[in-house]
Amino acid sequence: MFRSITNVWLSVSIAMLAFLFSSPTHAQYFHGGLLLGANGSQITGDNMLGFNKGGLLMGVFVEHRSIRQERLSLRMEMNYTQKGSRKVLDPYVNVPGIWNLYRADYLEVPIMADFLVYKKWGATGGLALGFNVYENYIDRYGTEDKNFNLAKKTESSLLIGIFYEFSEKFRFFLRYQSSLYNFSIADNTPFWQLWGNRHPGYIHVVASAGIRYYFKPR
């Protein structure tokens, strides 16, 4: 399963870059590049607060910048991102929680919009569809279960953030990402969603920081 999804992800990524450079007309409006960053994540619903689970964020993107509206650009990304939850083990504090560590890796396709607000500062937002490709679980007693199955095959997320344009080839970004609904197959843990409705399940919450590199000046 992991291999087939990875192959699709790589094929689409290559197709995106091939389309970008397929003709001078496309190259005039589209810009491509790479992104690399780090995640801090937690899960709403597992009773462990804090962005304690670290992870990687890396991928490729194709961005369209409108000639009529130079402040606005639209972007499609293909990312590998690591989420989950980790308990900070402290012998002096009894921290509640149902596990010590839960890892969940995804291949995600965000569709993002950037808007330049002031000089080199801007705001970004969009939606992402993710495909779960790996899970790992260590329970409260330190026992690892590599066959643990919690996440659904797909997850939809909301992303918002800010960016700073260092140069025509580099942008620094900060993002906040949240599942739009229960990402898990579990249905017995309550949480409060962003809009205040009470539903059972788990929500991935991720804070990310990283750099976008453009192959050519924007």
VOBA-1610 file (N, C-alpha, C; in pm, whole numbers, padded with zeros to 5 digits, always signed):
BEGIN
Met+00083-00120+00000Met+00000+00000+00000Met+00087+00125+00000Phe+00188+00126+00093Phe+00277+00240+00102Phe+00351+00261-00030Arg+00399+00153-00089Arg+00477+00164-00212Arg+00392+00217-00326Ser+00268+00169-00338Ser+00181+00213-00448Ser+00146+00361-00435Ile+00114+00406-00312Ile+00081+00547-00291Ile+00203+00633-00317Thr+00321+00586-00271Thr+00444+00662-00294Thr+00473+00676-00442Asn+00453+00569-00518Asn+00475+00575-00662Asn+00382+00674-00729Val+00256+00677-00687Val+00161+00774-00742Val+00205+00915-00708Trp+00247+00935-00584Trp+00292+01068-00539Trp+00411+01115-00621Leu+00509+01027-00643Leu+00626+01064-00721Leu+00590+01091-00867Ser+00498+01011-00923Ser+00456+01030-01061Ser+00388+01165-01081Val+00299+01198-00988Val+00230+01327-00997Val+00327+01442-00979Ser+00424+01427-00889Ser+00524+01531-00867Ser+00605+01556-00993Ile+00648+01448-01058Ile+00724+01461-01182Ile+00639+01525-01291Ala+00511+01485-01297Ala+00420+01543-01397Ala+00401+01693-01375Met+00393+01735-01247Met+00380+01876-01215Met+00499+01955-01267Leu+00620+01904-01241Leu+00740+01974-01284Leu+00755+01971-01436Ala+00716+01859-01500Ala+00722+01852-01645Ala+00627+01951-01710Phe+00508+01965-01653Phe+00411+02063-01703Phe+00464+02205-01689Leu+00532+02230-01579Leu+00585+02363-01553Leu+00680+02408-01663Phe+00767+02317-01708Phe+00868+02354-01804Phe+00836+02305-01946Ser+00711+02270-01971Ser+00674+02212-02100Ser+00674+02313-02214Ser+00651+02441-02184Ser+00649+02543-02289Ser+00678+02679-02229Pro+00729+02772-02310Pro+00754+02908-02260Pro+00628+02976-02209Thr+00513+02942-02268Thr+00388+03004-02225Thr+00355+02965-02081His+00367+02836-02051His+00341+02790-01915His+00443+02848-01818Ala+00570+02851-01861Ala+00676+02898-01773Ala+00656+03044-01735Gln+00589+03120-01818Gln+00567+03261-01790Gln+00474+03281-01671Tyr+00379+03190-01653Tyr+00278+03206-01549Tyr+00301+03115-01429Phe+00374+03007-01446Phe+00391+02908-01341Phe+00535+02904-01291His+00548+02882-01161His+00679+02869-01098His+00678+02743-01012Gly+00788+02671-01015Gly+00797+02548-00937Gly+00912+02554-00838Gly+00912+02461-00745Gly+01021+02458-00648Gly+01007+02348-00546Leu+01088+02358-00442Leu+01094+02261-00334Leu+01062+02330-00202Leu+01011+02254-00107Leu+00992+02308+00028Leu+01045+02208+00130Leu+01097+02262+00239Leu+01153+02180+00346Leu+01125+02250+00478Gly+01077+02173+00575Gly+01046+02233+00704Gly+01038+02129+00814Ala+00992+02174+00930Ala+00979+02088+01048Ala+00841+02107+01109Asn+00787+01999+01165Asn+00656+02000+01230Asn+00668+01983+01380Gly+00578+02047+01451Gly+00551+02016+01590Gly+00403+01983+01599Ser+00366+01867+01648Ser+00226+01824+01637Ser+00173+01771+01770Gln+00040+01772+01778Gln-00032+01712+01890Gln-00165+01660+01838Ile-00237+01589+01924Ile-00368+01535+01886Ile-00470+01581+01989Thr-00568+01654+01942Thr-00680+01692+02029Thr-00766+01569+02052Gly-00782+01531+02177Gly-00860+01413+02211Gly-00783+01308+02287Asp-00647+01318+02289Asp-00569+01215+02360Asp-00523+01261+02498Asn-00573+01378+02542Asn-00546+01430+02677Asn-00400+01462+02703Met-00323+01491+02598Met-00183+01531+02615Met-00162+01662+02539Leu-00150+01771+02612Leu-00135+01902+02550Leu+00011+01928+02516Gly+00034+02004+02409Gly+00169+02043+02371Gly+00211+01986+02238Phe+00281+02069+02159Phe+00330+02026+02028Phe+00462+01953+02047Asn+00455+01837+02110Asn+00575+01764+02152Asn+00628+01666+02049Lys+00547+01628+01952Lys+00590+01531+01851Lys+00652+01605+01733Gly+00783+01589+01716Gly+00852+01651+01603Gly+00840+01567+01477Gly+00864+01630+01362Gly+00856+01557+01236Gly+00904+01641+01120Leu+00918+01575+01005Leu+00964+01641+00883Leu+00846+01688+00799Leu+00871+01792+00721Leu+00780+01838+00617Leu+00864+01867+00494Met+00837+01795+00382Met+00915+01818+00261Met+00830+01784+00139Gly+00859+01853+00028Gly+00781+01826-00092Gly+00819+01916-00208Val+00734+01915-00309Val+00750+01997-00429Val+00621+02076-00450Phe+00629+02182-00530Phe+00510+02263-00556Phe+00516+02327-00693Val+00399+02362-00743Val+00383+02444-00863Val+00293+02561-00824Glu+00338+02682-00856Glu+00266+02803-00815Glu+00231+02888-00937His+00111+02941-00938His+00065+03032-01043His+00051+03172-00986Arg+00115+03266-01050Arg+00107+03405-01005Arg+00036+03487-01112Ser-00073+03550-01074Ser-00154+03626-01168Ser-00085+03755-01207Ile-00079+03782-01338Ile-00021+03907-01386Ile-00111+04025-01350Arg-00241+04004-01352Arg-00336+04110-01321Arg-00335+04145-01172Gln-00308+04046-01089Gln-00308+04069-00944Gln-00177+04012-00890Glu-00073+04095-00886Glu+00060+04048-00849Glu+00070+04009-00702Arg-00021+04055-00619Arg-00018+04021-00477Arg-00070+03880-00449Leu-00145+03824-00542Leu-00210+03695-00520Leu-00143+03586-00602Ser-00121+03471-00540Ser-00070+03354-00611Ser-00137+03228-00558Leu-00157+03130-00645Leu-00217+03002-00610Leu-00113+02893-00626Arg-00117+02793-00537Arg-00011+02694-00535Arg-00067+02556-00504Met-00014+02456-00573Met-00043+02316-00544Met+00085+02251-00496Glu+00077+02182-00382Glu+00194+02116-00325Glu+00174+01965-00321Met+00284+01892-00319Met+00284+01748-00296Met+00386+01722-00185Asn+00339+01691-00064Asn+00426+01687+00053Asn+00425+01552+00125Tyr+00538+01524+00187Tyr+00549+01415+00284Tyr+00557+01481+00421Thr+00465+01450+00511Thr+00459+01517+00640Thr+00439+01416+00752Gln+00507+01441+00865Gln+00502+01351+00980Gln+00426+01417+01093Lys+00320+01351+01140Lys+00235+01403+01247Lys+00234+01306+01364Gly+00148+01334+01462Gly+00133+01243+01574Gly+00128+01313+01708Ser+00164+01239+01813Ser+00156+01291+01949Ser+00260+01221+02035Arg+00322+01297+02126Arg+00423+01240+02215Arg+00403+01294+02357Lys+00413+01205+02454Lys+00406+01246+02594Lys+00546+01285+02640Val+00554+01397+02712Val+00679+01436+02775Val+00689+01361+02908Leu+00779+01265+02914Leu+00790+01179+03031Leu+00862+01252+03144Asp+00794+01268+03256Asp+00849+01335+03372Asp+00818+01250+03495Pro+00920+01196+03562Pro+00893+01109+03678Pro+00824+01180+03793Tyr+00825+01313+03792Tyr+00765+01388+03901Tyr+00624+01437+03872Val+00580+01416+03747Val+00447+01464+03707Val+00371+01350+03642Asn+00252+01326+03688Asn+00165+01224+03630Asn+00083+01286+03517Val+00135+01279+03394Val+00069+01340+03279Val-00033+01241+03222Pro-00160+01281+03209Pro-00259+01189+03152Pro-00233+01166+03004Gly-00286+01058+02953Gly-00269+01027+02811Gly-00284+00879+02787Ile-00314+00843+02664Ile-00340+00703+02634Ile-00221+00633+02571Trp-00112+00708+02540Trp+00008+00649+02484Trp+00128+00736+02516Asn+00247+00680+02495Asn+00369+00759+02506Asn+00405+00824+02374Leu+00379+00753+02263Leu+00414+00805+02132Leu+00323+00746+02026Tyr+00273+00833+01940Tyr+00197+00788+01823Tyr+00248+00864+01702Arg+00295+00790+01601Arg+00344+00848+01477Arg+00243+00822+01365Ala+00223+00922+01281Ala+00137+00907+01164Ala+00197+00988+01049Asp+00239+00919+00944Asp+00301+00984+00828Asp+00201+00990+00714Tyr+00202+01105+00644Tyr+00105+01128+00537Tyr+00174+01180+00411Leu+00117+01144+00297Leu+00142+01214+00171Leu+00024+01307+00150Glu+00051+01437+00140Glu-00055+01538+00135Glu-00049+01621+00008Val-00167+01665-00034Val-00179+01753-00151Val-00253+01879-00106Pro-00181+01983-00060Pro-00247+02109-00025Pro-00269+02196-00148Ile-00381+02266-00149Ile-00408+02372-00247Ile-00410+02502-00167Met-00313+02591-00194Met-00291+02708-00111Met-00304+02837-00191Ala-00341+02944-00122Ala-00343+03079-00180Ala-00255+03168-00092Asp-00164+03243-00157Asp-00079+03340-00088Asp-00123+03480-00125Phe-00124+03570-00026Phe-00158+03709-00054Phe-00055+03798+00014Leu+00015+03879-00066Leu+00116+03969-00013Leu+00046+04086+00055Val+00064+04099+00186Val-00009+04199+00266Val+00068+04330+00275Tyr+00195+04321+00315Tyr+00273+04443+00337Tyr+00419+04416+00302Lys+00468+04487+00201Lys+00605+04472+00155Lys+00636+04323+00130Lys+00718+04261+00215Lys+00757+04122+00193Lys+00682+04024+00281Trp+00585+04073+00357Trp+00506+03988+00445Trp+00373+03953+00382Gly+00327+03829+00403Gly+00200+03788+00346Gly+00129+03684+00429Ala+00005+03658+00390Ala-00078+03556+00456Ala-00106+03443+00358Thr-00124+03323+00412Thr-00150+03206+00328Thr-00260+03121+00390Gly-00331+03048+00308Gly-00436+02960+00358Gly-00480+02863+00250Gly-00542+02753+00293Gly-00590+02656+00195Gly-00639+02529+00261Leu-00661+02429+00177Leu-00709+02298+00220Leu-00614+02190+00170Ala-00609+02078+00242Ala-00520+01968+00204Ala-00592+01835+00217Leu-00560+01746+00125Leu-00605+01607+00130Leu-00483+01520+00157Gly-00488+01440+00265Gly-00376+01356+00302Gly-00407+01208+00294Phe-00304+01128+00265Phe-00315+00983+00256Phe-00221+00920+00358Asn-00276+00849+00454Asn-00196+00787+00558Asn-00113+00673+00500Val+00020+00677+00523Val+00109+00575+00467Val+00185+00498+00573Tyr+00182+00546+00700Tyr+00258+00475+00803Tyr+00206+00514+00940Glu+00198+00415+01030Glu+00161+00439+01170Glu+00252+00359+01261Asn+00277+00415+01378Asn+00356+00346+01479Asn+00307+00391+01616Tyr+00310+00301+01712Tyr+00248+00328+01843Tyr+00332+00268+01954Ile+00356+00347+02058Ile+00421+00298+02180Ile+00328+00329+02296Asp+00284+00224+02367Asp+00184+00245+02470Asp+00245+00305+02598Arg+00162+00322+02700Arg+00204+00388+02823Arg+00311+00309+02899Tyr+00327+00180+02864Tyr+00423+00095+02932Tyr+00550+00074+02850Gly+00560+00144+02735Gly+00679+00136+02652Gly+00678+00025+02550Thr+00567-00043+02533Thr+00557-00152+02436Thr+00522-00097+02298Glu+00599-00135+02197Glu+00579-00086+02061Glu+00490-00181+01981Asp+00398-00125+01906Asp+00310-00203+01818Asp+00317-00143+01679Lys+00396-00205+01589Lys+00414-00153+01453Lys+00293-00180+01364Asn+00202-00265+01408Asn+00081-00295+01330Asn-00041-00219+01381Phe-00018-00123+01468Phe-00128-00045+01524Phe-00201+00030+01413Asn-00334+00028+01418Asn-00415+00092+01315Asn-00517+00184+01380Leu-00495+00314+01366Leu-00586+00414+01422Leu-00643+00507+01316Ala-00558+00551+01223Ala-00599+00654+01127Ala-00678+00597+01010Lys-00770+00678+00961Lys-00838+00646+00837Lys-00740+00660+00721Lys-00779+00609+00605Lys-00689+00613+00489Lys-00665+00755+00441Thr-00764+00844+00457Thr-00751+00982+00410Thr-00786+01079+00522Glu-00737+01200+00508Glu-00764+01306+00605Glu-00772+01439+00532Ser-00869+01521+00565Ser-00881+01656+00511Ser-00844+01757+00618Ser-00771+01861+00577Ser-00719+01958+00674Ser-00737+02101+00625Leu-00740+02192+00722Leu-00738+02336+00698Leu-00600+02388+00735Leu-00543+02476+00648Leu-00412+02535+00674Leu-00421+02686+00667Ile-00358+02755+00764Ile-00346+02899+00761Ile-00204+02933+00806Gly-00155+03051+00766Gly-00021+03088+00808Gly+00024+03221+00754Ile+00153+03249+00772Ile+00216+03371+00722Ile+00344+03333+00650Phe+00398+03425+00570Phe+00525+03402+00503Phe+00603+03532+00492Tyr+00733+03517+00472Tyr+00821+03633+00451Tyr+00908+03604+00330Glu+00917+03698+00238Glu+00992+03681+00114Glu+01134+03732+00132Phe+01228+03639+00154Phe+01368+03678+00167Phe+01424+03733+00037Ser+01390+03666-00073Ser+01437+03705-00204Ser+01340+03650-00308Glu+01372+03665-00434Glu+01285+03614-00539Glu+01287+03462-00545Lys+01380+03397-00477Lys+01389+03252-00479Lys+01358+03185-00346Phe+01352+03260-00237Phe+01332+03200-00105Phe+01219+03268-00030Arg+01132+03186+00030Arg+01029+03234+00119Arg+01029+03149+00246Phe+01024+03217+00360Phe+01009+03150+00489Phe+00861+03149+00526Phe+00812+03036+00580Phe+00670+03028+00615Phe+00649+02966+00752Leu+00539+03008+00816Leu+00487+02948+00938Leu+00344+02905+00910Arg+00307+02783+00951Arg+00172+02731+00924Arg+00111+02670+01049Tyr-00021+02677+01051Tyr-00101+02605+01150Tyr-00198+02518+01071Gln-00201+02389+01104Gln-00285+02294+01030Gln-00371+02215+01127Ser-00499+02196+01091Ser-00590+02120+01175Ser-00679+02031+01090Ser-00700+01908+01135Ser-00796+01820+01069Ser-00934+01886+01069Leu-01009+01866+00963Leu-01144+01921+00956Leu-01245+01833+01029Tyr-01208+01707+01052Tyr-01298+01614+01120Tyr-01214+01503+01182Asn-01276+01412+01252Asn-01209+01300+01316Asn-01127+01221+01214Phe-00993+01218+01233Phe-00908+01146+01138Phe-00900+00998+01168Ser-00952+00954+01283Ser-00932+00817+01328Ser-01057+00731+01310Ile-01036+00601+01323Ile-01147+00507+01319Ile-01209+00491+01458Ala-01146+00553+01561Ala-01199+00548+01697Ala-01317+00644+01709Asp-01412+00611+01795Asp-01530+00696+01808Asp-01574+00713+01953Asn-01479+00700+02046Asn-01519+00704+02187Asn-01447+00812+02268Thr-01378+00904+02201Thr-01309+01011+02272Thr-01364+01146+02229Pro-01419+01226+02322Pro-01479+01353+02283Pro-01376+01463+02265Phe-01407+01561+02182Phe-01325+01680+02167Phe-01415+01794+02121Trp-01359+01915+02127Trp-01431+02031+02076Trp-01369+02073+01944Gln-01448+02073+01838Gln-01398+02121+01710Gln-01390+02273+01710Leu-01328+02329+01605Leu-01304+02473+01601Leu-01432+02553+01613Trp-01541+02503+01558Trp-01665+02580+01559Trp-01755+02546+01679Gly-01704+02468+01774Gly-01774+02451+01900Gly-01870+02334+01909Asn-01880+02253+01805Asn-01970+02138+01811Asn-01895+02018+01871Arg-01962+01944+01954Arg-01899+01831+02022Arg-01920+01702+01942His-01810+01637+01907His-01813+01513+01830His-01707+01418+01885Pro-01723+01288+01863Pro-01621+01194+01908Pro-01507+01182+01808Gly-01387+01151+01859Gly-01276+01126+01769Gly-01150+01201+01805Tyr-01057+01208+01709Tyr-00928+01272+01727Tyr-00903+01373+01614Ile-00827+01478+01648Ile-00795+01584+01553Ile-00644+01606+01552His-00581+01598+01435His-00440+01635+01423His-00427+01787+01423Val-00336+01838+01503Val-00303+01981+01503Val-00151+01993+01485Val-00109+02068+01384Val+00033+02074+01348Val+00077+02219+01330Ala+00189+02254+01390Ala+00255+02383+01367Ala+00382+02356+01288Ser+00400+02427+01175Ser+00512+02401+01086Ser+00590+02529+01057Ala+00720+02513+01037Ala+00806+02623+00993Ala+00898+02568+00885Gly+00920+02647+00780Gly+01004+02598+00673Gly+01039+02702+00570Ile+01105+02655+00464Ile+01151+02739+00353Ile+01097+02685+00222Arg+01047+02775+00136Arg+01015+02739-00002Arg+01125+02794-00093Tyr+01177+02707-00181Tyr+01280+02747-00277Tyr+01224+02740-00418Tyr+01234+02849-00494Tyr+01185+02856-00631Tyr+01299+02831-00728Phe+01274+02747-00829Phe+01379+02714-00924Phe+01425+02834-01005Lys+01336+02930-01025Lys+01372+03052-01097Lys+01308+03171-01025Pro+01361+03291-01046Pro+01305+03409-00978Pro+01157+03426-01012Arg+01079+03465-00912Arg+00937+03484-00930Arg+00910+03617-01001
//
